Amino acid sequence: MSDSAEHSDAEQSDDGTVADATVEIAQVVDDELVAAFERLIPQLSSSSPPPSRAQLSEMVDNDQTVLFVARLEGEIVGSLTLAFYRIPTGLKAWIEDVVVAETARGHGIGVALSEAALVEARRRNAKDVNLSSRPAREAANGLYLRLGFHVRDTNMYRYKF
C-alpha cells in the first residue's frame, strides 16, 4: 500500500470484465462502514453476526489489524482483514474474512483486495502470509493459487469455546 493507504487500478477478471476497483485501508468507522458490514458479513457467514460499530473500531484502531475495503463506483463492495502477529521466528500475517458482494463478484475485487494485503504485508516485512479457504469455495481457491499462494501440507486444528 502506498502512504496514502489507497490503491486504484483497473482490474480484469477471468471473463474479461473490467472494473475500476479502489481498495483502501479503513481509517474511520462511520455509518457507511457499519452498513457495508451489515450487508457483507451475511454473504460470508450465516452463523456470525456482522461486527458492531465498537468491534469495527477495535479493528481499525489496532495497529496489528488492517481492514481493507474495496469500492466499485463509490460503494463498498468487499473487505479483507489482514492480521499481523509476532512469533520467535519472525512477523507473520494472516488473511481472514475475505468477502465480495454477490453483485460485484467476477470483477477483480478479490484480486484487488488480496494484492493490497500482500503489498501491506511486504511493506511491514512479514515473513509470510497465510490464509485458509474451504474447498467448496472453488473460485476463491483458484484466485489464491493464481496469486502465488501454495497449498500447505498440514493439519489445521481449531479449539472452540
C-alpha positions in Angstrom: 0.0 0.0 0.0 1.2 3.5 -0.6 1.4 6.0 2.2 -2.0 7.4 1.1 -3.5 4.0 2.1 -5.3 3.8 -1.2 -4.8 1.8 -4.4 -6.8 2.3 -7.5 -6.4 0.0 -10.5 -8.4 -1.3 -13.4 -8.8 -5.0 -12.8 -9.6 -7.5 -15.4 -11.4 -10.7 -14.4 -11.2 -14.1 -16.0 -14.3 -13.4 -18.1 -12.8 -10.2 -19.4 -15.0 -7.9 -17.3 -13.1 -4.8 -16.3 -13.9 -2.9 -13.1 -12.4 0.2 -11.7 -11.9 -1.0 -8.2 -10.5 1.1 -5.4 -9.0 -0.6 -2.4 -8.3 1.4 0.8 -7.5 0.9 4.4 -10.4 1.7 6.6 -9.4 4.7 8.7 -12.7 5.7 10.3 -15.7 3.8 11.4 -18.7 5.6 10.1 -22.3 4.8 9.2 -21.2 3.7 5.7 -18.7 1.2 7.0 -21.1 -0.2 9.6 -23.8 -0.6 6.9 -21.4 -2.2 4.5 -20.5 -4.9 7.0 -24.2 -5.4 7.8 -24.6 -6.2 4.0 -21.3 -8.2 3.5 -21.0 -10.5 6.5 -24.2 -12.4 5.9 -22.8 -13.2 2.5 -19.7 -14.7 4.2 -21.2 -16.5 7.1 -24.7 -17.3 8.2 -23.6 -18.2 11.7 -21.7 -15.0 12.6 -23.4 -11.6 13.1 -21.9 -8.5 11.5 -19.4 -6.7 13.7 -20.8 -3.8 15.8 -19.5 -0.3 15.5 -17.4 -0.9 18.6 -15.9 -4.1 17.2 -15.1 -2.4 13.9 -13.5 0.4 15.9 -11.3 -2.1 17.7 -10.1 -3.5 14.3 -9.5 -0.1 12.7 -7.7 1.3 15.8 -5.5 -1.8 16.3 -2.1 -1.4 14.5 -1.8 -5.2 14.2 -5.0 -5.4 12.2 -5.6 -3.8 8.8 -9.1 -3.7 7.5 -9.2 -3.2 3.7 -12.4 -2.2 1.9 -13.0 -2.3 -1.9 -15.2 0.2 -3.6 -16.8 -0.1 -7.0 -18.5 3.0 -8.3 -18.0 4.5 -4.8 -19.9 1.8 -3.0 -18.1 -0.6 -0.5 -18.5 -4.0 -2.2 -15.8 -6.0 -0.4 -13.5 -6.4 2.5 -10.4 -8.3 3.7 -8.8 -8.4 7.1 -5.1 -8.7 7.4 -3.8 -9.6 10.9 -0.2 -9.4 12.0 1.4 -11.4 14.8 5.0 -11.8 16.0 6.4 -15.2 16.9 10.0 -16.1 17.8 10.9 -16.8 14.1 9.5 -13.5 12.7 6.5 -11.4 11.9 3.7 -13.3 10.2 0.4 -12.2 8.6 -2.9 -13.9 8.2 -5.7 -13.0 5.8 -9.2 -13.5 7.2 -12.8 -12.9 6.3 -12.5 -12.0 2.6 -15.9 -11.2 1.2 -17.1 -9.6 -2.0 -20.7 -8.7 -2.5 -22.5 -11.2 -4.7 -23.4 -8.3 -7.1 -19.7 -7.4 -7.6 -18.2 -10.9 -8.0 -16.2 -11.6 -11.1 -15.0 -8.1 -11.4 -11.5 -8.4 -9.9 -12.4 -7.2 -6.5 -11.0 -10.3 -4.7 -7.7 -9.8 -6.7 -7.5 -6.2 -5.8 -8.1 -6.8 -2.1 -5.6 -9.7 -1.9 -2.9 -7.8 -3.8 -3.3 -4.8 -1.5 -2.9 -7.1 1.6 0.2 -8.7 0.1 1.7 -5.2 -0.5 1.0 -4.2 3.1 2.4 -7.4 4.5 5.6 -6.9 2.4 5.8 -3.3 3.5 5.8 -4.4 7.1 8.4 -7.1 6.4 6.1 -10.1 7.2 7.9 -13.4 6.8 4.8 -14.9 5.0 1.1 -14.5 4.7 -1.3 -17.4 5.4 -4.9 -18.0 4.9 -7.4 -20.8 4.8 -10.3 -21.4 2.4 -12.9 -24.1 2.4 -12.5 -26.5 -0.5 -16.1 -25.7 -1.7 -15.0 -22.1 -2.4 -13.6 -23.1 -5.7 -13.4 -19.6 -7.2 -11.6 -18.3 -4.1 -9.2 -21.2 -4.0 -8.4 -20.7 -7.7 -7.8 -17.0 -7.1 -5.3 -17.7 -4.2 -3.4 -20.2 -6.4 -3.2 -17.6 -9.3 -1.9 -15.0 -6.8 1.0 -17.3 -5.8 -0.3 -18.9 -2.6 0.7 -22.6 -2.2 -1.4 -25.3 -0.6 0.3 -26.4 2.6 0.6 -30.0 3.6 -0.5 -29.5 7.2 -3.4 -30.2 9.5 -5.3 -27.2 10.7 -6.9 -27.5 14.1 -9.4 -25.4 15.9 -10.4 -25.3 19.5 -13.8 -23.6 20.0 -15.0 -22.1 23.3 
